[in-house]
């Protein structure tokens, strides 16, 4: 049995959780997980092998065992550490922002004074920011989690499968908007305007499934006081727990994902569906839900539906549609696919 080390000491606990769940019980390989305390505290485990780690420990920890493959879940920090790892081991890096991986040293140097200067200076001075291009080059493989983003250079790692849940019957059509309630990555102002002016008949429940803050929170409070008959909204002022997230995602009749066409990472423009994956894609697969995306979002997936002008009637229509998620994304099938991909990464 092949041996894998999975490292997440930075950000994406949800991706580490998904990797853990889809590889659990595999007969092809065994995985050791190296997590920072922040990540470990967000993980639900079931007998996996964990090691608490950080950037000062990980290189020494990896020396204690022989690994056929090392997977880095996020490479947005600790570039000097991960350059050493990539130079010594058969390393694959999961990429979340493709344009960032293409940034030159000069690009990175220019970007230091365009954002959070103190934080970026720290990345440059203490964490080897300018080693970023070399670290990506040293990695044997670069992985993406959206097949649409894959190419010869970026290999698709199938990670998400549809969980088995009992279908729920809602009195109201329940529309869940997953993600932090911030205008930065989703067009919440437009959502508020649509809800404020609902004229369609029917009962609708809108769930803003993420922490609301600042201006968006103020707008939600004001909106909740002036709703049309038959319309309700639910929102959260604290971080949504994994239990609450799962409960509401199961209840959803449809997901509404009004993502902004572009965002930035480290002052580099990233385009959803082209250079960056939205987590809402994984949400739709994992919970087996149709998801309404902006009309200009390019996708070949049948369950990703372009938003129409009359989105309220679209919500009604989608409650009668069916897509066989269990046929296309059942756990056994996706596990076989990821085993095939990882076996290819090990044999290189």
N, C-alpha and C positions, 0 to 999 in steps of 0.2 A: 504494500500500500504506500502510495506517494505521500510525502509530508509537505504541508503548506503552512507558511506564516502569514497571517493577515494583520496588518498594522493600521490602527486608526487612533492617532493621538491628537487630532486637530478638530474636525468639524462634524463629519457626516455619520452620526450614530445610526441614523435610519437605514443607511446603505449597508453598514456593518451588520445590522439586525437582519436585513433582507438576505445578505450573503449567508449568514449563519443558518437561517431557516431553510433556505433552498439546498444547502449542502449537508444538512443534518441527516445522518444515517447513510451517507454515501459509502459505497464499498470500494470506490476508486481512490479516495484520498482522505487523509486525516488533517484537521486544521487546528493550529494553535493561534490564539488571538492575543494580540498585544494592544492594550487599550490604556489611554490616560484615565485618570480617575473621573474626569468630567464625562468621558464617553461611557465608561463602565457603569456609572450611575444611571445611564439612560437605557441600558441593555437588559432585556429579559432573556435569561439563559435557561438551558435545559441540559446540563451535564457537560457543556463544552469546557475546553481547557483554556483558562484565562491567565494572563500575566499583566499586572499593573506595570505601566511603562511611561517613559517620556523621552524627550530628545537626547537627554544625557545618558540614558540607560540602554536604549534599544540596540545599538551596535554591539555592546557587550553581551546582551541577552541572546542575540541571534547566534553568537559564537558557540553557545552551549549545546546547540542541536544542529543536526544536518537537515537542511531544507531543500527540497527540489524546486520550490517556487516561493518567492516572497511577493505578496500583493500589498501595495500601498494604497489605502483607501482614499486619502486626500493629500495632495502635494501643493499646498498653498502657503506652507511655512516650513521651517527647519530644513532649508535647502542644503545646507552644508552637511547635515546628518544624512539626509536621504541620498545625496550624491555619493557618499561613502558606501551606503547600502547597495545602491544600484551598480556601483563599480565592482562590488565583491560577489553579489548573488544574482541568480536568474530572477530579475525583478520585473513585475508588471505594475503599471500605475493606472488607477482609474482616474479619468480626466472628466472634469465637470465644466470647464471653460476652455474650449479649443483654441480660441484666439490668444489666450494667455500663454498657452504652451508654445506659441510661435513668436512670442515677444523676444526681441534681442536684448543684449545687455544695455544698449543705449536707450531702447524703449523703456526698460525698467527703471533706469537711472532718471529719465525725464519724468516718470510717473510719480516718483517719490514726493514731489512737492505739489501734487495735484489733488491729494486727498487728505487722509489722516496722517499728517506729516510725522508726528512722534512715533506712531505705530510703524509706519513705513521705514522710517530711519532705523528703528529697531530691527526690522527684517533685513535691512541692508547691512547694518553694522554687526549684529550679533548672530543672525540666522542665515547669512549667505545668500541674500536675495539674488545677487548677480550670478549665482551658480545655477539658477533655475534652468536656463537653456541647456546647459551641459548635463544636468540631472535627467532631463527628459531624453536627451540623446543617449545617455548611458543605459537607460531602461531598455530591456529587451523587447518589451511590448507596451503599447499604450491602449487602454481599454475605454470604451464608451458604453453607456447603459441604455441608449436609444439606438435601435437598429438603423434608423434614418440618418444618424450621424456617422455611421461606419464607412470605412474605406480601406484601402490597402494598408494605410498607416494606422488607422484607428479601428481596432477589432471590437466587435460587438460581444459583450458579456451578458447573456440572458440571465436575469436575476429575479424578475417579478413573476409570481404565479398567483392564480385566483384562489383565495381561501374558500373553504366550505362554510357558508353561513345560511341560516334559515331566512327565507324571504320574509320581509315584513310588510304588513298592510297598513298604510297610513291613511288617516282620515283626510288630511291635507296633502297636497303634492309637496313633497319635501325636497327642497333644492339646497344642496350643501356647497358652500364656497370654501374649499380647503386652502389653508395657508395663512401666514401672518397678515393681519389687516393693515397693509401699508400700500400707499399709492405707488411706491417705488417699483414694484414688480407686477402689480395688477391694477387694472383701472377701476378702483372702487368708487370713484366719483361718478362714473357712468352707471354702475350698479345702483348706487343710491338714487340717482335720477330716475332710472327705470322703475324701481320699487315705489318711489314717491308718486309716480304718474300711472300706476297700474289702472287699466280700464277693463281688462279681461275679467270675465266671470269665473268663479271658482274659488277654491280655498288653497292658499299657498303659504308654506312655511319656509323662510329663508334662514339658513344657519351659517353664520360667519365663523368658520371653524379654525380660528387662530386668534392669538392675542391682539386686541385692538388697543391702540394708543393714540395720544396726541389729537391731531385734527380729525382723524378718521373716527376715533372714539366719540368725540363731540358730535360729529355728524350722525353717528349711529344713535346716540341718545336722543337727539332732536328728531330723527326719523321715526324712532319707536313711539313718539308721542303723537304722530300724525299719519297713521297707517290707514289705508283703505279697508273697508269691511272685508273680512275673510282673509286678511293678510297678517302674518305675524313674523317677527324676527327674533333670533337668538344670537347673542354675541358674548364674548368672554373678555374680561379685563385682566386675566392672568394667563400664564402659559397653559395651554390645553394639555391635560394629562393624556397619556397613551390610552387609558381606559375610556375616557370621554371621546377621544378621537375615534377609536374603534367603534364605539356605540353609535355615534352619529353617522359615521361612514356606512355602517350596516343599514341604518334607517333611511339613508338617502334614496330618493327615486331617481335623481339625476344629479350630476356634478356640474357646476358652473365655474368655468376657469377663464376669466377675462384677462389673461396674461398680457403684459405689455409686449409689443413686438420686439423691443430691444431692452437690454439692461447693460450695466457695466460691471466689470470685475477688474480691479486694480487699474482703473482708467482705460481699460480696453473694452471696446464695444463687443457685446456678445448678442447673438440673435437666437431666440428660442426656435428650436426645430431645425436649426442650421449649424450653429456652433455651440449651443447649450441645450441641455435637456431640462424640461420642467418636471419637477417632482409630481405634478398632477397626473402625468402619464402613468407613473407607477401606481398612484392612488387608484386610478380607473381600473387598472389590471388587477391589483390586489383585492379590490372590493367588488369587482365585477359590475361596474356602473358605466352607463353612457356618460360622456363628458362633452359639454358644449364649450368649444374653443372659439376664439375670434375667427372671423371669416377669412382673414389673410394668413392664418396659420396653416402651413402645408403639412398634410399627413395623409398617408394611404390606409390608415387603420379605420376599420368600419365603425368602431365605437367612439372615435373622435369625430364629433359632429360640428360642422361650421355653423356659427351663430347666424340666425336669420333675423330679418328686421323685426318681426313680431315674435320675440323670444318667449313671451308668456304662452302663446299658443304652441310653440315648439316644445315647451316643458310638458304640456298636456299630451302631445303626440308621442313623445319619447317614452312615456309611461306604458304605452301599448306595444312598443317595439321590443325585439329580443335579439341578443347576440349570445352565442354559445361560448362563454368564457371558459367553462370547464373543458370543452373540447379543445380549445386553442391554447389555453394557459393552465392546464391542470399540473399539479406539482410534479408528478412522475415524469411527464413530458419535458417540463422545463429543467428538472434535475438532470435528465439524460443529456439535454442540450448543453448545460453548463459543464457537465463532466467531459463532454467531447471537446469543448473549447479549452478547458484547463489542461486536459491531456495534451492538446496541441501546444500549449504554452510551455509545458514541462519538457516535451520532446525536442524543442528547438535547441 
